[in-house]
């Protein structure tokens, strides 16, 4: 897969250009599937925040970017239906738009649903994550971001070898100083991102696209 791992979504022209580059064609000619499952694991998320992801109007950063088509899929439902039914939904789209919420909850359901098994075969598909939708691909997310079953630890999918600290400057608690402490306890590299920054992963290429503030912790 090709990855666009953001803190706040497609929030500026630089991140949008990176997305178009990964797609290899305009957004208006691309099909998308939205996944909001991470929201159900986070205590701050509600049906209203899930609706906000689906409608995405002010301003659009994910599902409202002008896609040729946008569908929605719920990972927690997939184990109850035949894979032969839902796998084509995933294979036939250009991009997966994966919303924020609780990253370990999302990682659990990516694996439990069967989507994790499918991901390695989606060579041309772009995964666009926002917040937990980006964090869940890491080896671990860090203890300070674990809200769902914290006794089970902070391990995630490990599809990339770095972790992400999102929302620098958006919340009072999310500072670069706090990110330094977070990174010190990881045991793997990490990136701290504000809402105007993203990490692009395309094969062996890993780079930051930003019109804001970010930091790499080696």
C-alpha positions in Angstrom: 0.0 0.0 0.0 0.8 3.7 -0.3 0.4 5.7 2.9 -0.5 9.3 3.6 -0.4 9.5 7.4 -1.8 12.8 8.7 -2.7 14.3 12.0 -5.7 16.3 10.7 -6.4 15.1 7.2 -5.8 16.8 3.9 -5.6 20.3 5.3 -3.4 22.2 2.8 -2.3 22.3 -0.8 1.0 20.4 -0.1 -0.7 17.4 1.5 -3.3 17.4 -1.3 -0.6 17.4 -3.9 1.1 14.5 -2.1 -2.3 12.6 -2.2 -2.7 13.2 -5.9 0.8 12.0 -6.5 0.2 8.8 -4.6 -3.1 8.3 -6.5 -1.5 8.9 -9.9 -4.7 10.7 -11.0 -7.0 13.5 -9.9 -9.1 13.1 -6.8 -12.2 13.7 -8.9 -11.4 10.6 -10.9 -10.7 8.4 -7.8 -13.0 6.3 -5.7 -12.9 6.1 -1.9 -14.0 4.0 1.0 -14.4 5.7 4.4 -13.7 3.9 7.7 -14.8 5.5 10.9 -14.5 2.4 13.2 -11.8 3.9 15.4 -14.3 6.4 16.8 -16.3 3.8 18.8 -13.2 3.0 20.9 -12.5 6.6 22.1 -14.3 8.2 25.0 -14.4 11.6 23.4 -16.1 10.3 20.2 -19.9 10.1 19.6 -22.4 9.5 16.8 -22.1 13.2 16.0 -18.4 13.0 15.4 -18.9 10.0 13.2 -21.5 11.9 11.2 -18.9 14.7 10.9 -16.5 12.3 9.2 -19.2 11.1 6.8 -20.4 14.6 5.8 -17.0 16.4 6.0 -18.1 19.9 5.0 -16.4 22.7 7.0 -13.8 22.6 5.5 -13.5 19.2 3.8 -10.4 17.2 4.8 -11.3 13.6 4.0 -14.6 12.3 2.6 -15.6 15.7 1.2 -12.5 16.3 -1.0 -14.4 15.8 -4.2 -14.0 12.1 -4.9 -15.7 10.4 -7.9 -17.5 8.3 -5.3 -17.3 7.7 -1.5 -18.6 4.6 0.3 -18.6 3.8 4.0 -17.7 0.5 5.6 -17.8 -0.6 9.3 -15.0 -2.9 10.3 -16.9 -4.3 13.3 -19.5 -5.6 10.9 -17.2 -7.4 8.5 -16.7 -10.6 10.6 -20.5 -11.2 10.3 -20.6 -11.3 6.5 -18.8 -13.4 3.9 -15.4 -12.1 2.8 -16.4 -12.8 -0.8 -19.0 -10.0 -0.4 -16.9 -7.3 1.2 -13.4 -7.9 -0.1 -14.3 -6.5 -3.6 -15.5 -3.3 -1.9 -12.0 -2.8 -0.7 -10.1 -4.0 -3.7 -12.1 -1.9 -6.2 -11.5 1.5 -4.6 -8.4 3.8 -5.1 -8.2 5.0 -1.5 -9.1 4.0 2.1 -10.0 7.1 4.2 -9.4 6.0 7.8 -10.7 8.3 10.5 -9.4 9.0 14.0 -10.5 7.8 17.4 -8.8 5.1 19.4 -5.8 3.6 17.6 -5.5 0.3 19.5 -9.2 -0.3 19.0 -8.8 0.4 15.3 -5.7 -1.9 15.1 -7.8 -4.6 16.8 -10.6 -4.4 14.3 -8.4 -4.1 11.2 -7.0 -7.5 12.3 -10.2 -9.0 13.6 -12.2 -8.0 10.5 -9.8 -9.6 8.0 -8.9 -6.3 6.5 -5.3 -6.7 7.8 -4.9 -9.9 5.9 -6.0 -8.1 2.7 -3.7 -5.0 3.0 -0.4 -6.5 1.7 -2.1 -7.3 -1.6 -3.4 -3.8 -2.1 -0.2 -2.5 -3.9 -1.8 0.5 -5.6 -4.3 1.4 -2.9 -3.7 4.6 -0.9 -4.4 4.6 2.9 -5.1 8.1 4.1 -5.1 8.2 7.9 -6.1 11.0 10.2 -4.9 10.8 13.8 -5.7 7.2 15.0 -6.1 6.3 11.4 -2.4 7.0 11.0 -1.3 5.9 14.5 -2.7 2.4 14.2 -0.2 1.4 11.5 2.7 1.8 14.0 4.5 -0.8 16.1 3.0 0.9 19.2 1.2 4.2 19.9 2.5 5.1 23.3 0.8 4.7 26.7 -0.5 8.3 26.8 -2.8 7.6 23.8 -4.3 4.2 25.0 -7.9 4.6 26.1 -9.4 1.2 25.1 -8.3 -1.8 27.3 -5.1 -0.1 28.4 -4.2 -3.3 30.4 -3.5 -5.0 27.0 -0.8 -2.5 26.1 -0.2 0.0 23.3 0.8 -2.4 20.5 -0.6 -1.7 17.1 -0.4 -3.2 13.6 3.4 -2.6 12.9 2.9 -2.0 9.2 5.4 0.9 9.5 8.5 1.0 11.7 7.7 4.4 13.3 5.0 5.8 15.6 3.0 9.1 15.2 2.2 11.7 17.8 -0.7 13.8 16.4 -2.3 17.2 17.0 0.8 19.2 18.1 -0.6 22.6 19.1 -4.2 21.6 18.6 -4.7 20.6 22.3 -3.1 22.2 25.3 -1.5 18.9 26.3 -0.1 18.1 22.8 3.2 19.9 22.9 6.6 19.2 21.4 7.9 18.8 24.9 5.3 16.2 25.6 6.1 14.5 22.3 9.8 14.3 23.4 8.8 12.3 26.5 6.5 10.1 24.4 9.2 9.3 22.0 11.7 8.5 24.7 9.6 5.6 25.8 8.8 4.1 22.4 11.9 2.0 21.5 11.3 2.9 17.8 11.4 6.1 15.7 8.5 8.5 15.8 7.1 11.6 14.2 5.3 14.5 16.0 2.9 16.2 13.6 0.7 19.3 13.7 -2.5 19.6 11.7 -0.6 20.9 8.6 1.8 17.9 8.4 1.8 14.4 7.1 4.1 11.4 6.5 4.2 9.9 3.1 5.2 6.3 2.6 5.6 4.9 -0.9 7.8 1.8 -1.1 11.1 2.7 0.4 10.3 6.4 0.3 9.4 8.0 3.6 9.1 11.8 3.8 7.3 14.5 5.6 5.0 16.9 3.8 4.3 20.0 5.8 3.1 23.6 5.9 3.4 23.6 9.7 5.3 22.1 12.5 6.7 18.6 12.8 9.6 16.7 14.3 11.3 13.4 13.7 12.5 11.4 16.7 15.2 8.9 15.7 
